[in-house]
Amino acid sequence: MTVLQAVSLANGIASRVWGPLDEPVEDTVLRKLQWYRDGGEVSDRQWSDVLGILMAQGGRLDEGYLRQWSDALRLSDLLDRALRELQGA
């Protein structure tokens, strides 16, 4: 297997597990919030991932996009909670 083939295979596996590698970070946050909700809001892994992404991205996130889609997906309460937790940290 060539390096190019290995990278292509790894990208394909990652896309199936985490989503497309080139998806906007905001979509990753929304997807993780959805997984957290779907899992009964008990997954420390999903919640810590959301907080970690929000903290790492800081002001670079498109908050309007996050708010629009979190409203549409009925996740705005979780997004607000995550943002409040970061403000208190």
ChimeraX commands (.cxc) that place a marker at each C-alpha (Angstrom):
marker #1 position 0.00,0.00,0.00 radius 0.5
marker #1 position 1.37,3.38,-0.95 radius 0.5
marker #1 position 1.33,6.36,1.40 radius 0.5
marker #1 position -1.35,7.98,-0.75 radius 0.5
marker #1 position -3.53,4.87,-0.52 radius 0.5
marker #1 position -3.04,4.72,3.26 radius 0.5
marker #1 position -4.03,8.37,3.66 radius 0.5
marker #1 position -7.07,7.85,1.45 radius 0.5
marker #1 position -8.11,4.80,3.48 radius 0.5
marker #1 position -7.62,6.67,6.77 radius 0.5
marker #1 position -9.68,9.62,5.50 radius 0.5
marker #1 position -12.47,7.28,4.44 radius 0.5
marker #1 position -12.55,5.57,7.83 radius 0.5
marker #1 position -12.44,8.89,9.67 radius 0.5
marker #1 position -15.27,10.25,7.51 radius 0.5
marker #1 position -17.49,7.31,8.42 radius 0.5
marker #1 position -16.69,7.62,12.13 radius 0.5
marker #1 position -16.48,11.38,12.66 radius 0.5
marker #1 position -17.87,12.90,9.47 radius 0.5
marker #1 position -16.08,14.49,6.55 radius 0.5
marker #1 position -12.66,15.82,7.50 radius 0.5
marker #1 position -13.37,19.05,5.64 radius 0.5
marker #1 position -16.71,19.75,7.31 radius 0.5
marker #1 position -17.02,23.08,9.09 radius 0.5
marker #1 position -16.11,22.94,12.77 radius 0.5
marker #1 position -19.55,24.33,13.55 radius 0.5
marker #1 position -21.13,21.22,12.01 radius 0.5
marker #1 position -18.94,19.02,14.19 radius 0.5
marker #1 position -20.16,20.89,17.27 radius 0.5
marker #1 position -23.78,20.48,16.17 radius 0.5
marker #1 position -23.30,16.79,15.41 radius 0.5
marker #1 position -21.73,16.16,18.81 radius 0.5
marker #1 position -24.53,18.06,20.53 radius 0.5
marker #1 position -27.02,15.87,18.65 radius 0.5
marker #1 position -25.19,12.70,19.70 radius 0.5
marker #1 position -25.14,13.97,23.28 radius 0.5
marker #1 position -28.90,14.58,23.16 radius 0.5
marker #1 position -29.64,11.27,21.43 radius 0.5
marker #1 position -27.59,9.44,24.06 radius 0.5
marker #1 position -29.70,10.79,26.90 radius 0.5
marker #1 position -27.31,13.65,27.72 radius 0.5
marker #1 position -25.04,11.41,29.77 radius 0.5
marker #1 position -21.98,11.00,27.52 radius 0.5
marker #1 position -19.04,12.75,29.14 radius 0.5
marker #1 position -17.09,12.10,25.94 radius 0.5
marker #1 position -19.47,14.01,23.66 radius 0.5
marker #1 position -19.89,16.86,26.12 radius 0.5
marker #1 position -16.16,17.25,26.74 radius 0.5
marker #1 position -15.57,17.16,22.97 radius 0.5
marker #1 position -18.09,19.99,22.50 radius 0.5
marker #1 position -16.46,22.07,25.23 radius 0.5
marker #1 position -12.98,21.33,23.90 radius 0.5
marker #1 position -13.88,22.37,20.36 radius 0.5
marker #1 position -15.58,25.56,21.54 radius 0.5
marker #1 position -12.61,26.44,23.74 radius 0.5
marker #1 position -10.01,25.67,21.08 radius 0.5
marker #1 position -11.83,27.60,18.36 radius 0.5
marker #1 position -12.59,30.61,20.54 radius 0.5
marker #1 position -13.92,33.53,18.52 radius 0.5
marker #1 position -13.29,31.85,15.17 radius 0.5
marker #1 position -16.63,30.03,15.20 radius 0.5
marker #1 position -19.57,31.39,13.26 radius 0.5
marker #1 position -21.92,31.88,16.21 radius 0.5
marker #1 position -24.79,32.97,13.94 radius 0.5
marker #1 position -24.55,29.67,12.05 radius 0.5
marker #1 position -24.37,27.71,15.30 radius 0.5
marker #1 position -27.40,29.52,16.71 radius 0.5
marker #1 position -29.44,29.16,13.50 radius 0.5
marker #1 position -28.86,25.44,13.22 radius 0.5
marker #1 position -29.03,24.68,16.93 radius 0.5
marker #1 position -32.48,26.31,16.90 radius 0.5
marker #1 position -33.53,24.31,13.84 radius 0.5
marker #1 position -32.24,21.07,15.39 radius 0.5
marker #1 position -33.71,21.90,18.82 radius 0.5
marker #1 position -30.25,21.94,20.38 radius 0.5
marker #1 position -30.09,25.60,21.39 radius 0.5
marker #1 position -30.46,24.76,25.09 radius 0.5
marker #1 position -27.37,22.56,24.90 radius 0.5
marker #1 position -25.39,25.12,22.93 radius 0.5
marker #1 position -26.31,27.82,25.46 radius 0.5
marker #1 position -25.32,25.52,28.32 radius 0.5
marker #1 position -21.94,24.78,26.73 radius 0.5
marker #1 position -21.23,28.46,26.12 radius 0.5
marker #1 position -22.20,29.32,29.71 radius 0.5
marker #1 position -19.89,26.61,31.04 radius 0.5
marker #1 position -17.00,28.06,29.06 radius 0.5
marker #1 position -17.69,31.56,30.34 radius 0.5
marker #1 position -17.55,30.27,33.89 radius 0.5
marker #1 position -14.31,28.35,33.31 radius 0.5
marker link #1:1,2 radius 0.2
marker link #1:2,3 radius 0.2
marker link #1:3,4 radius 0.2
marker link #1:4,5 radius 0.2
marker link #1:5,6 radius 0.2
marker link #1:6,7 radius 0.2
marker link #1:7,8 radius 0.2
marker link #1:8,9 radius 0.2
marker link #1:9,10 radius 0.2
marker link #1:10,11 radius 0.2
marker link #1:11,12 radius 0.2
marker link #1:12,13 radius 0.2
marker link #1:13,14 radius 0.2
marker link #1:14,15 radius 0.2
marker link #1:15,16 radius 0.2
marker link #1:16,17 radius 0.2
marker link #1:17,18 radius 0.2
marker link #1:18,19 radius 0.2
marker link #1:19,20 radius 0.2
marker link #1:20,21 radius 0.2
marker link #1:21,22 radius 0.2
marker link #1:22,23 radius 0.2
marker link #1:23,24 radius 0.2
marker link #1:24,25 radius 0.2
marker link #1:25,26 radius 0.2
marker link #1:26,27 radius 0.2
marker link #1:27,28 radius 0.2
marker link #1:28,29 radius 0.2
marker link #1:29,30 radius 0.2
marker link #1:30,31 radius 0.2
marker link #1:31,32 radius 0.2
marker link #1:32,33 radius 0.2
marker link #1:33,34 radius 0.2
marker link #1:34,35 radius 0.2
marker link #1:35,36 radius 0.2
marker link #1:36,37 radius 0.2
marker link #1:37,38 radius 0.2
marker link #1:38,39 radius 0.2
marker link #1:39,40 radius 0.2
marker link #1:40,41 radius 0.2
marker link #1:41,42 radius 0.2
marker link #1:42,43 radius 0.2
marker link #1:43,44 radius 0.2
marker link #1:44,45 radius 0.2
marker link #1:45,46 radius 0.2
marker link #1:46,47 radius 0.2
marker link #1:47,48 radius 0.2
marker link #1:48,49 radius 0.2
marker link #1:49,50 radius 0.2
marker link #1:50,51 radius 0.2
marker link #1:51,52 radius 0.2
marker link #1:52,53 radius 0.2
marker link #1:53,54 radius 0.2
marker link #1:54,55 radius 0.2
marker link #1:55,56 radius 0.2
marker link #1:56,57 radius 0.2
marker link #1:57,58 radius 0.2
marker link #1:58,59 radius 0.2
marker link #1:59,60 radius 0.2
marker link #1:60,61 radius 0.2
marker link #1:61,62 radius 0.2
marker link #1:62,63 radius 0.2
marker link #1:63,64 radius 0.2
marker link #1:64,65 radius 0.2
marker link #1:65,66 radius 0.2
marker link #1:66,67 radius 0.2
marker link #1:67,68 radius 0.2
marker link #1:68,69 radius 0.2
marker link #1:69,70 radius 0.2
marker link #1:70,71 radius 0.2
marker link #1:71,72 radius 0.2
marker link #1:72,73 radius 0.2
marker link #1:73,74 radius 0.2
marker link #1:74,75 radius 0.2
marker link #1:75,76 radius 0.2
marker link #1:76,77 radius 0.2
marker link #1:77,78 radius 0.2
marker link #1:78,79 radius 0.2
marker link #1:79,80 radius 0.2
marker link #1:80,81 radius 0.2
marker link #1:81,82 radius 0.2
marker link #1:82,83 radius 0.2
marker link #1:83,84 radius 0.2
marker link #1:84,85 radius 0.2
marker link #1:85,86 radius 0.2
marker link #1:86,87 radius 0.2
marker link #1:87,88 radius 0.2
marker link #1:88,89 radius 0.2
view
